[in-house]
Amino acid sequence: MNKVVHLHPMDDFKARSKAVLDNAGQRKNFRGAMDFLQAKRRAQFPDQDEMQGLRELGASIRRYSLAHLPRLLEQLEANLTANGVQVHWAQNGPEANAIALKIAQRVDAKRIIKGKSMVSEEVGFNHFMEAAGIEAFESDMGEYIVQLAGEAPSHIIMPAIHKTKQEIAQLFAEEIPGVAYTEDVDALIQIGRRVLRRKFAEADIGLSGVNFTVAETGTLCLVENEGNGRMCTTVPKVHIAITGIEKVVEKLEHVPPLLSLLTRSATGQAVTTYVNMISGPRRPDEKDGPQEVHLILLDNGRTQAYADDELRATLQCIRCGACMNHCPVYARIGGHAYGTTYPGPIGSIISPHMLGLDTTFPLAFASTLCGACSEVCPVKIPITDILVRLRNEAQARPETEEATLRGSGAARTLAASTAWGMWAQVYSKSGLYKLASWFMSRGRALSPSEQGAWTRSRTPLVPASKRLRDLMKDHKS
């Protein structure tokens, strides 16, 4: 079932981006999808004061949770264990996969049905299990489509947003036995539903992600729209949840504000169809639910971000995808061009901790620094500030105080170092600065004329003196 998906090395980033930019149809599709999602989000936040107040509350909850992260993780483990949930800790992707495989082998599992989980994508769960002879089957419709196509998700909330209904129709006709080509969206949904329903009944293990974990109650919170999350966490006899260590909050009362921000920012909904609160396996007096519940808490570079006061804000993310929906770069090149599990602005600042700055530094430069991502982030992550920090890290001199991350200095080149060294010398000495200014002023004739090609497509600046005269004239009239 699973085809091998190759995430390209970063030195292919420019080539992949150019290929998408040359694809007019795909650019049009992405632009339309992003405009639609932006409009839906705006409709959910008609009151700007209410929105800003909710954003500040959400940011405060996430900052508080991260400030007390070690204590909350210990509390979470203790309360989950008391509830009958088995807690596992994984330092990286291979460890997380090995833990899940050990559980699967112990119960002699042959099939795993999966709810939506970007962390499982992060660790390459599906392909690891398939290599061990265990089928891992996606049940989220978007994830099912990209799995069937042998692709990675192109968006963290809408994995198949890059595909048209014609492409999906062709895919279903080619890959699902007995299915005829149809472009009817309802019919396509029903085809997928029939296939997935059988898989729930056949699965030995259900795997899910987690939106938030609650330390004081030992609760796993999972939101979704399709019901597949509820099915995969209740029908199979074993449920494995996997999440990053940063997804913990202290109290149950901290969850509703974050859920409100998440759903309204992600899909423009006031609330999702399903909100699942899981606090343990089936009790003796209950008729359904799994016999075992496991939680895998994954580090995978998160402690590197946590250890830095500025970069810690990266971990505030609640995975809504709003930054992608408003990013002018993502809207043009889509998710696959980034070559990482998490694309867009949030991927550009979190991937360096997971994969190393040496393999991901081009992503920090794939930004206009326009600030749209920071303006819409529901938990107020200063994404542009962090991008600038990562750019500096990428060009820092190795083994100095400026190089603090794994892979720092990967973008540093002799030519750039020489140029910036000369620039520093000029600006540090008044004589050199005056001389350089004199020479540069002599080159004024080389600049484009007012009617030149450079200015033809731009709005010319209005001189301040003219603006002042116009204002005074308006005032007198």
C-alpha positions as a Python dict, from the first residue, in 0.01 Angstrom:
ca = {
    (1, 'M'): (0, 0, 0),
    (2, 'N'): (265, 254, 103),
    (3, 'K'): (487, 383, -173),
    (4, 'V'): (829, 521, -86),
    (5, 'V'): (819, 898, -46),
    (6, 'H'): (1155, 1071, -88),
    (7, 'L'): (1195, 1405, 88),
    (8, 'H'): (1455, 1586, -119),
    (9, 'P'): (1776, 1730, 23),
    (10, 'M'): (1784, 2104, 74),
    (11, 'D'): (2017, 2163, -219),
    (12, 'D'): (1716, 2083, -443),
    (13, 'F'): (1497, 2351, -284),
    (14, 'K'): (1549, 2612, -556),
    (15, 'A'): (1490, 2361, -834),
    (16, 'R'): (1168, 2233, -674),
    (17, 'S'): (1046, 2587, -614),
    (18, 'K'): (1114, 2685, -975),
    (19, 'A'): (927, 2379, -1100),
    (20, 'V'): (617, 2483, -906),
    (21, 'L'): (648, 2846, -1013),
    (22, 'D'): (653, 2730, -1375),
    (23, 'N'): (330, 2532, -1317),
    (24, 'A'): (60, 2794, -1373),
    (25, 'G'): (-225, 2553, -1295),
    (26, 'Q'): (-87, 2454, -956),
    (27, 'R'): (-14, 2815, -865),
    (28, 'K'): (-372, 2908, -949),
    (29, 'N'): (-507, 2620, -739),
    (30, 'F'): (-297, 2717, -437),
    (31, 'R'): (-384, 3084, -468),
    (32, 'G'): (-755, 3001, -478),
    (33, 'A'): (-728, 2767, -180),
    (34, 'M'): (-534, 3017, 29),
    (35, 'D'): (-777, 3301, -53),
    (36, 'F'): (-1068, 3075, 51),
    (37, 'L'): (-905, 2982, 384),
    (38, 'Q'): (-812, 3341, 459),
    (39, 'A'): (-1171, 3452, 403),
    (40, 'K'): (-1305, 3177, 630),
    (41, 'R'): (-1067, 3277, 907),
    (42, 'R'): (-1161, 3645, 878),
    (43, 'A'): (-1529, 3554, 910),
    (44, 'Q'): (-1457, 3376, 1240),
    (45, 'F'): (-1288, 3682, 1391),
    (46, 'P'): (-1523, 3975, 1315),
    (47, 'D'): (-1435, 4150, 1642),
    (48, 'Q'): (-1069, 4254, 1635),
    (49, 'D'): (-1058, 4331, 2007),
    (50, 'E'): (-1197, 3986, 2090),
    (51, 'M'): (-950, 3821, 1854),
    (52, 'Q'): (-649, 4002, 2001),
    (53, 'G'): (-762, 3924, 2354),
    (54, 'L'): (-804, 3556, 2270),
    (55, 'R'): (-464, 3549, 2098),
    (56, 'E'): (-300, 3699, 2406),
    (57, 'L'): (-475, 3443, 2628),
    (58, 'G'): (-364, 3156, 2404),
    (59, 'A'): (-7, 3284, 2391),
    (60, 'S'): (-2, 3321, 2771),
    (61, 'I'): (-123, 2964, 2819),
    (62, 'R'): (140, 2827, 2585),
    (63, 'R'): (419, 3037, 2738),
    (64, 'Y'): (317, 2929, 3087),
    (65, 'S'): (305, 2563, 2982),
    (66, 'L'): (654, 2581, 2830),
    (67, 'A'): (794, 2766, 3132),
    (68, 'H'): (683, 2473, 3350),
    (69, 'L'): (738, 2200, 3091),
    (70, 'P'): (960, 1960, 3296),
    (71, 'R'): (718, 1964, 3591),
    (72, 'L'): (410, 1928, 3370),
    (73, 'L'): (558, 1631, 3183),
    (74, 'E'): (628, 1451, 3509),
    (75, 'Q'): (275, 1529, 3632),
    (76, 'L'): (130, 1413, 3301),
    (77, 'E'): (315, 1082, 3316),
    (78, 'A'): (207, 1019, 3676),
    (79, 'N'): (-162, 1088, 3608),
    (80, 'L'): (-171, 898, 3279),
    (81, 'T'): (-11, 599, 3449),
    (82, 'A'): (-269, 621, 3729),
    (83, 'N'): (-540, 619, 3460),
    (84, 'G'): (-399, 303, 3304),
    (85, 'V'): (-218, 465, 3010),
    (86, 'Q'): (134, 338, 2940),
    (87, 'V'): (375, 627, 2877),
    (88, 'H'): (688, 592, 2662),
    (89, 'W'): (965, 845, 2596),
    (90, 'A'): (1146, 870, 2263),
    (91, 'Q'): (1452, 1083, 2196),
    (92, 'N'): (1416, 1067, 1817),
    (93, 'G'): (1219, 916, 1531),
    (94, 'P'): (1385, 573, 1524),
    (95, 'E'): (1324, 532, 1898),
    (96, 'A'): (956, 626, 1860),
    (97, 'N'): (913, 378, 1574),
    (98, 'A'): (1093, 104, 1768),
    (99, 'I'): (860, 154, 2066),
    (100, 'A'): (552, 128, 1845),
    (101, 'L'): (692, -179, 1667),
    (102, 'K'): (759, -353, 1998),
    (103, 'I'): (397, -297, 2101),
    (104, 'A'): (272, -422, 1764),
    (105, 'Q'): (486, -736, 1777),
    (106, 'R'): (374, -813, 2131),
    (107, 'V'): (6, -817, 2027),
    (108, 'D'): (90, -986, 1694),
    (109, 'A'): (-52, -695, 1496),
    (110, 'K'): (-71, -712, 1118),
    (111, 'R'): (-262, -389, 1045),
    (112, 'I'): (-256, -40, 1194),
    (113, 'I'): (-528, 213, 1115),
    (114, 'K'): (-416, 573, 1157),
    (115, 'G'): (-591, 894, 1242),
    (116, 'K'): (-427, 1220, 1135),
    (117, 'S'): (-84, 1262, 1292),
    (118, 'M'): (188, 1493, 1163),
    (119, 'V'): (428, 1354, 1425),
    (120, 'S'): (392, 1009, 1268),
    (121, 'E'): (481, 1172, 934),
    (122, 'E'): (777, 1338, 1107),
    (123, 'V'): (922, 1001, 1216),
    (124, 'G'): (840, 811, 894),
    (125, 'F'): (607, 575, 1080),
    (126, 'N'): (426, 421, 780),
    (127, 'H'): (735, 314, 592),
    (128, 'F'): (906, 185, 905),
    (129, 'M'): (607, -38, 981),
    (130, 'E'): (576, -157, 624),
    (131, 'A'): (944, -257, 630),
    (132, 'A'): (860, -468, 936),
    (133, 'G'): (572, -638, 752),
    (134, 'I'): (290, -438, 916),
    (135, 'E'): (38, -237, 714),
    (136, 'A'): (-13, 121, 830),
    (137, 'F'): (-324, 264, 666),
    (138, 'E'): (-429, 632, 673),
    (139, 'S'): (-795, 696, 758),
    (140, 'D'): (-807, 1076, 728),
    (141, 'M'): (-941, 1139, 377),
    (142, 'G'): (-666, 1383, 281),
    (143, 'E'): (-395, 1158, 423),
    (144, 'Y'): (-552, 857, 249),
    (145, 'I'): (-537, 1040, -85),
    (146, 'V'): (-169, 1135, -57),
    (147, 'Q'): (-80, 787, 72),
    (148, 'L'): (-256, 635, -227),
    (149, 'A'): (-60, 872, -453),
    (150, 'G'): (271, 792, -282),
    (151, 'E'): (318, 1152, -176),
    (152, 'A'): (381, 1343, 145),
    (153, 'P'): (122, 1591, 280),
    (154, 'S'): (153, 1940, 134),
    (155, 'H'): (-21, 2112, 427),
    (156, 'I'): (-36, 2020, 795),
    (157, 'I'): (-416, 2057, 815),
    (158, 'M'): (-524, 1977, 458),
    (159, 'P'): (-275, 1717, 330),
    (160, 'A'): (-417, 1691, -22),
    (161, 'I'): (-487, 2059, -82),
    (162, 'H'): (-258, 2053, -386),
    (163, 'K'): (-478, 1803, -572),
    (164, 'T'): (-778, 1882, -792),
    (165, 'K'): (-1092, 1669, -799),
    (166, 'Q'): (-991, 1548, -1146),
    (167, 'E'): (-658, 1423, -1013),
    (168, 'I'): (-829, 1249, -722),
    (169, 'A'): (-1085, 1092, -954),
    (170, 'Q'): (-807, 956, -1176),
    (171, 'L'): (-615, 831, -872),
    (172, 'F'): (-914, 642, -731),
    (173, 'A'): (-993, 488, -1071),
    (174, 'E'): (-634, 366, -1109),
    (175, 'E'): (-560, 252, -752),
    (176, 'I'): (-889, 121, -607),
    (177, 'P'): (-1017, -201, -768),
    (178, 'G'): (-1363, -180, -923),
    (179, 'V'): (-1388, 200, -905),
    (180, 'A'): (-1495, 391, -1217),
    (181, 'Y'): (-1380, 743, -1297),
    (182, 'T'): (-1609, 1009, -1152),
    (183, 'E'): (-1560, 1375, -1071),
    (184, 'D'): (-1860, 1388, -840),
    (185, 'V'): (-1714, 1497, -504),
    (186, 'D'): (-1982, 1325, -294),
    (187, 'A'): (-1927, 1002, -486),
    (188, 'L'): (-1551, 1024, -432),
    (189, 'I'): (-1602, 1075, -57),
    (190, 'Q'): (-1832, 771, -41),
    (191, 'I'): (-1576, 559, -228),
    (192, 'G'): (-1309, 650, 23),
    (193, 'R'): (-1546, 594, 314),
    (194, 'R'): (-1636, 240, 201),
    (195, 'V'): (-1267, 146, 178),
    (196, 'L'): (-1182, 298, 516),
    (197, 'R'): (-1479, 146, 703),
    (198, 'R'): (-1351, -203, 628),
    (199, 'K'): (-1004, -108, 751),
    (200, 'F'): (-1133, -1, 1094),
    (201, 'A'): (-1287, -343, 1148),
    (202, 'E'): (-972, -526, 1031),
    (203, 'A'): (-714, -322, 1227),
    (204, 'D'): (-530, -460, 1529),
    (205, 'I'): (-397, -121, 1642),
    (206, 'G'): (-522, 234, 1608),
    (207, 'L'): (-270, 517, 1599),
    (208, 'S'): (-349, 884, 1651),
    (209, 'G'): (-186, 1215, 1712),
    (210, 'V'): (-268, 1440, 2005),
    (211, 'N'): (-363, 1808, 1994),
    (212, 'F'): (-311, 1871, 2366),
    (213, 'T'): (-229, 1665, 2673),
    (214, 'V'): (-362, 1777, 3013),
    (215, 'A'): (-122, 1723, 3302),
    (216, 'E'): (-358, 1755, 3602),
    (217, 'T'): (-611, 1500, 3471),
    (218, 'G'): (-396, 1273, 3254),
    (219, 'T'): (-611, 1341, 2944),
    (220, 'L'): (-536, 1322, 2572),
    (221, 'C'): (-731, 1576, 2366),
    (222, 'L'): (-789, 1511, 1996),
    (223, 'V'): (-1001, 1723, 1757),
    (224, 'E'): (-1117, 1622, 1409),
    (225, 'N'): (-1399, 1652, 1157),
    (226, 'E'): (-1440, 1311, 998),
    (227, 'G'): (-1491, 1072, 1289),
    (228, 'N'): (-1189, 867, 1185),
    (229, 'G'): (-999, 980, 1495),
    (230, 'R'): (-1275, 851, 1721),
    (231, 'M'): (-1292, 525, 1527),
    (232, 'C'): (-920, 450, 1535),
    (233, 'T'): (-897, 530, 1908),
    (234, 'T'): (-1193, 311, 2010),
    (235, 'V'): (-1244, 22, 1766),
    (236, 'P'): (-900, -154, 1765),
    (237, 'K'): (-799, -334, 2084),
    (238, 'V'): (-483, -123, 2118),
    (239, 'H'): (-454, 255, 2084),
    (240, 'I'): (-113, 422, 2040),
    (241, 'A'): (-98, 801, 2057),
    (242, 'I'): (216, 988, 1955),
    (243, 'T'): (293, 1354, 2014),
    (244, 'G'): (572, 1601, 2077),
    (245, 'I'): (672, 1680, 2435),
    (246, 'E'): (562, 2043, 2393),
    (247, 'K'): (189, 1964, 2355),
    (248, 'V'): (116, 1964, 2729),
    (249, 'V'): (-96, 2214, 2923),
    (250, 'E'): (-147, 2218, 3298),
    (251, 'K'): (-524, 2234, 3342),
    (252, 'L'): (-835, 2127, 3157),
    (253, 'E'): (-955, 2487, 3162),
    (254, 'H'): (-656, 2579, 2944),
    (255, 'V'): (-787, 2365, 2657),
    (256, 'P'): (-1106, 2554, 2543),
    (257, 'P'): (-929, 2882, 2452),
    (258, 'L'): (-667, 2690, 2256),
    (259, 'L'): (-934, 2483, 2079),
    (260, 'S'): (-1120, 2801, 1985),
    (261, 'L'): (-804, 2950, 1839),
    (262, 'L'): (-706, 2626, 1665),
    (263, 'T'): (-1031, 2555, 1482),
    (264, 'R'): (-1106, 2915, 1387),
    (265, 'S'): (-751, 2973, 1261),
    (266, 'A'): (-712, 2640, 1082),
    (267, 'T'): (-1036, 2577, 894),
    (268, 'G'): (-1255, 2877, 978),
    (269, 'Q'): (-1485, 2674, 1202),
    (270, 'A'): (-1625, 2779, 1538),
    (271, 'V'): (-1568, 2423, 1659),
    (272, 'T'): (-1473, 2093, 1498),
    (273, 'T'): (-1722, 1809, 1457),
    (274, 'Y'): (-1550, 1585, 1711),
    (275, 'V'): (-1363, 1671, 2031),
    (276, 'N'): (-1222, 1354, 2187),
    (277, 'M'): (-1102, 1347, 2548),
    (278, 'I'): (-921, 1020, 2624),
    (279, 'S'): (-826, 938, 2982),
    (280, 'G'): (-750, 567, 2974),
    (281, 'P'): (-833, 224, 2832),
    (282, 'R'): (-1173, 54, 2856),
    (283, 'R'): (-1303, 15, 3211),
    (284, 'P'): (-1456, -317, 3329),
    (285, 'D'): (-1809, -171, 3313),
    (286, 'E'): (-1765, -17, 2964),
    (287, 'K'): (-1878, -185, 2643),
    (288, 'D'): (-1630, -36, 2400),
    (289, 'G'): (-1287, 119, 2382),
    (290, 'P'): (-933, -21, 2354),
    (291, 'Q'): (-791, -268, 2602),
    (292, 'E'): (-458, -83, 2600),
    (293, 'V'): (-367, 285, 2555),
    (294, 'H'): (-7, 395, 2498),
    (295, 'L'): (137, 746, 2467),
    (296, 'I'): (473, 806, 2299),
    (297, 'L'): (623, 1144, 2394),
    (298, 'L'): (877, 1252, 2131),
    (299, 'D'): (1169, 1494, 2165),
    (300, 'N'): (1335, 1487, 1820),
    (301, 'G'): (1513, 1822, 1855),
    (302, 'R'): (1247, 1999, 2060),
    (303, 'T'): (1474, 2026, 2363),
    (304, 'Q'): (1727, 2215, 2149),
    (305, 'A'): (1464, 2482, 2081),
    (306, 'Y'): (1349, 2470, 2443),
    (307, 'A'): (1698, 2539, 2578),
    (308, 'D'): (1717, 2875, 2396),
    (309, 'D'): (1508, 3161, 2539),
    (310, 'E'): (1437, 3312, 2197),
    (311, 'L'): (1381, 2989, 2003),
    (312, 'R'): (1156, 2839, 2273),
    (313, 'A'): (866, 3038, 2127),
    (314, 'T'): (876, 2796, 1831),
    (315, 'L'): (725, 2532, 2060),
    (316, 'Q'): (416, 2745, 2129),
    (317, 'C'): (276, 2627, 1793),
    (318, 'I'): (-65, 2456, 1802),
    (319, 'R'): (-38, 2335, 1438),
    (320, 'C'): (-325, 2537, 1290),
    (321, 'G'): (-153, 2612, 958),
    (322, 'A'): (-269, 2977, 951),
    (323, 'C'): (86, 3097, 884),
    (324, 'M'): (94, 2884, 568),
    (325, 'N'): (-244, 3010, 452),
    (326, 'H'): (-126, 3372, 468),
    (327, 'C'): (235, 3328, 355),
    (328, 'P'): (301, 3475, 6),
    (329, 'V'): (585, 3226, -46),
    (330, 'Y'): (389, 2914, 54),
    (331, 'A'): (93, 3029, -159),
    (332, 'R'): (319, 3021, -466),
    (333, 'I'): (530, 2711, -413),
    (334, 'G'): (308, 2488, -195),
    (335, 'G'): (426, 2244, 66),
    (336, 'H'): (623, 1987, -133),
    (337, 'A'): (885, 2237, -246),
    (338, 'Y'): (1007, 2270, 113),
    (339, 'G'): (1111, 1905, 125),
    (340, 'T'): (1029, 1871, 497),
    (341, 'T'): (738, 1729, 698),
    (342, 'Y'): (636, 2074, 820),
    (343, 'P'): (632, 2328, 533),
    (344, 'G'): (566, 2700, 533),
    (345, 'P'): (678, 2952, 796),
    (346, 'I'): (637, 2718, 1094),
    (347, 'G'): (830, 2447, 912),
    (348, 'S'): (1110, 2690, 839),
    (349, 'I'): (1163, 2756, 1210),
    (350, 'I'): (1096, 2411, 1355),
    (351, 'S'): (1265, 2186, 1097),
    (352, 'P'): (1620, 2306, 1179),
    (353, 'H'): (1584, 2161, 1529),
    (354, 'M'): (1461, 1827, 1397),
    (355, 'L'): (1692, 1784, 1099),
    (356, 'G'): (1981, 2021, 1167),
    (357, 'L'): (2038, 2370, 1032),
    (358, 'D'): (2297, 2235, 788),
    (359, 'T'): (2025, 2057, 587),
    (360, 'T'): (1742, 2310, 628),
    (361, 'F'): (1900, 2657, 627),
    (362, 'P'): (1762, 2755, 280),
    (363, 'L'): (1413, 2753, 434),
    (364, 'A'): (1502, 3041, 666),
    (365, 'F'): (1581, 3249, 357),
    (366, 'A'): (1259, 3147, 177),
    (367, 'S'): (1065, 3431, 333),
    (368, 'T'): (983, 3790, 247),
    (369, 'L'): (982, 3876, 621),
    (370, 'C'): (654, 4057, 550),
    (371, 'G'): (522, 3955, 892),
    (372, 'A'): (191, 3809, 774),
    (373, 'C'): (266, 3482, 954),
    (374, 'S'): (331, 3656, 1286),
    (375, 'E'): (18, 3871, 1250),
    (376, 'V'): (-214, 3572, 1211),
    (377, 'C'): (-43, 3326, 1446),
    (378, 'P'): (-308, 3249, 1711),
    (379, 'V'): (-47, 3210, 1985),
    (380, 'K'): (168, 3505, 1875),
    (381, 'I'): (490, 3327, 1778),
    (382, 'P'): (739, 3591, 1653),
    (383, 'I'): (812, 3389, 1340),
    (384, 'T'): (994, 3662, 1148),
    (385, 'D'): (1225, 3735, 1443),
    (386, 'I'): (1311, 3366, 1466),
    (387, 'L'): (1371, 3348, 1090),
    (388, 'V'): (1623, 3632, 1118),
    (389, 'R'): (1789, 3453, 1408),
    (390, 'L'): (1819, 3133, 1203),
    (391, 'R'): (1964, 3327, 908),
    (392, 'N'): (2230, 3467, 1139),
    (393, 'E'): (2296, 3120, 1282),
    (394, 'A'): (2331, 2977, 932),
    (395, 'Q'): (2605, 3228, 853),
    (396, 'A'): (2773, 3232, 1194),
    (397, 'R'): (3137, 3141, 1232),
    (398, 'P'): (3153, 2781, 1362),
    (399, 'E'): (3257, 2724, 1723),
    (400, 'T'): (3183, 3081, 1832),
    (401, 'E'): (2920, 3223, 2068),
    (402, 'E'): (2697, 3304, 1770),
    (403, 'A'): (2689, 2939, 1657),
    (404, 'T'): (2459, 2766, 1907),
    (405, 'L'): (2256, 2523, 1695),
    (406, 'R'): (2332, 2191, 1531),
    (407, 'G'): (2452, 2279, 1181),
    (408, 'S'): (2526, 2647, 1253),
    (409, 'G'): (2746, 2813, 993),
    (410, 'A'): (2629, 2589, 709),
    (411, 'A'): (2547, 2886, 484),
    (412, 'R'): (2873, 3065, 553),
    (413, 'T'): (3088, 3115, 242),
    (414, 'L'): (3428, 3274, 186),
    (415, 'A'): (3287, 3532, -56),
    (416, 'A'): (3012, 3642, 181),
    (417, 'S'): (3247, 3648, 480),
    (418, 'T'): (3492, 3865, 286),
    (419, 'A'): (3222, 4104, 168),
    (420, 'W'): (3073, 4148, 515),
    (421, 'G'): (3421, 4185, 665),
    (422, 'M'): (3495, 4471, 424),
    (423, 'W'): (3156, 4625, 499),
    (424, 'A'): (3231, 4613, 874),
    (425, 'Q'): (3568, 4780, 820),
    (426, 'V'): (3411, 5063, 617),
    (427, 'Y'): (3140, 5128, 872),
    (428, 'S'): (3373, 5112, 1173),
    (429, 'K'): (3609, 5388, 1047),
    (430, 'S'): (3474, 5736, 973),
    (431, 'G'): (3742, 5811, 713),
    (432, 'L'): (3667, 5499, 512),
    (433, 'Y'): (3294, 5560, 544),
    (434, 'K'): (3321, 5915, 406),
    (435, 'L'): (3543, 5796, 122),
    (436, 'A'): (3306, 5513, 33),
    (437, 'S'): (3010, 5752, 46),
    (438, 'W'): (3188, 5991, -192),
    (439, 'F'): (3256, 5713, -443),
    (440, 'M'): (2902, 5579, -423),
    (441, 'S'): (2752, 5924, -475),
    (442, 'R'): (2954, 5955, -796),
    (443, 'G'): (2774, 5646, -927),
    (444, 'R'): (2433, 5811, -907),
    (445, 'A'): (2417, 5830, -1285),
    (446, 'L'): (2413, 5451, -1302),
    (447, 'S'): (2085, 5430, -1108),
    (448, 'P'): (1760, 5378, -1309),
    (449, 'S'): (1592, 5690, -1445),
    (450, 'E'): (1247, 5789, -1323),
    (451, 'Q'): (1093, 5654, -1642),
    (452, 'G'): (1314, 5343, -1648),
    (453, 'A'): (1203, 4982, -1648),
    (454, 'W'): (1267, 4946, -1276),
    (455, 'T'): (1022, 5222, -1179),
    (456, 'R'): (766, 5165, -1452),
    (457, 'S'): (582, 4894, -1255),
    (458, 'R'): (609, 5072, -920),
    (459, 'T'): (414, 5356, -764),
    (460, 'P'): (647, 5659, -759),
    (461, 'L'): (713, 5822, -423),
    (462, 'V'): (546, 6159, -367),
    (463, 'P'): (792, 6418, -233),
    (464, 'A'): (725, 6515, 128),
    (465, 'S'): (703, 6884, 36),
    (466, 'K'): (425, 6815, -216),
    (467, 'R'): (235, 6598, 35),
    (468, 'L'): (253, 6882, 290),
    (469, 'R'): (126, 7141, 36),
    (470, 'D'): (-163, 6911, -60),
    (471, 'L'): (-259, 6860, 305),
    (472, 'M'): (-256, 7234, 373),
    (473, 'K'): (-467, 7297, 59),
    (474, 'D'): (-722, 7034, 171),
    (475, 'H'): (-733, 7187, 520),
    (476, 'K'): (-803, 7539, 385),
    (477, 'S'): (-1076, 7412, 154),
}
